[in-house]
Amino acid sequence: MSVMWAATSPESGLFDPVERRSEVKDLSDRFNNLRSCGQGYVEVRSPDKEFPVLILAFRGDHAVVHLMSDAERMSLLAGDGIVLSGGEVEVPIMDDLATFTGDFVLDTDRAWGMVYDFTQTQAVGSLGEWCAL
């Protein structure tokens, strides 16, 4: 199955906004490269539709997942409790670090599993509770 994606470059550490169409394996390889770098930012969508776009931003064991439903609507996936509600975590959003409360932080491996599931089904409703921004 193929997907469209853009991600942080492991070489420069900067977000490369050029979308690629590839098999999911290539996206998985990029995620694994970024995982070994310690952080990254990935945008994924179906090659057939502009939306939804799923965004994974992670640093170490902490990740945040965004959903762009359309050009004007964005949501955050509720956290899984890896960080307490009052805690804060920084993850890269494109090329800058952004701070999120524990309410929206997930374990990176779990978050990647959700992104991978999305590449197979293009369904976002089953991933968890979405909070509109």
HELIX and SHEET records of a PDB file:
HELIX    1   1 VAL A   24  CYS A   37  1                                  14    
HELIX    2   2 GLY A  102  PHE A  104  5                                   3    
HELIX    3   3 THR A  108  THR A  121  1                                  14    
HELIX    4   4 GLY A  125  LEU A  127  5                                   3    
SHEET    1   A 7 PHE A  15  GLU A  23  0                                        
SHEET    2   A 7 SER A   2  THR A   8 -1                                        
SHEET    3   A 7 GLN A  39  ARG A  45 -1                                        
SHEET    4   A 7 VAL A  53  ARG A  59 -1                                        
SHEET    5   A 7 HIS A  62  ASP A  70 -1                                        
SHEET    6   A 7 ARG A  73  LEU A  77 -1                                        
SHEET    7   A 7 TRP A 130  ALA A 132 -1                                        
SHEET    1   B 6 PHE A  15  GLU A  23  0                                        
SHEET    2   B 6 SER A   2  THR A   8 -1                                        
SHEET    3   B 6 GLN A  39  ARG A  45 -1                                        
SHEET    4   B 6 VAL A  53  ARG A  59 -1                                        
SHEET    5   B 6 HIS A  62  ASP A  70 -1                                        
SHEET    6   B 6 LEU A 106  ASP A 107 -1                                        
SHEET    1   C 2 GLU A  88  ILE A  93  0                                        
SHEET    2   C 2 ASP A  96  THR A 101 -1                                        
END                                                                             
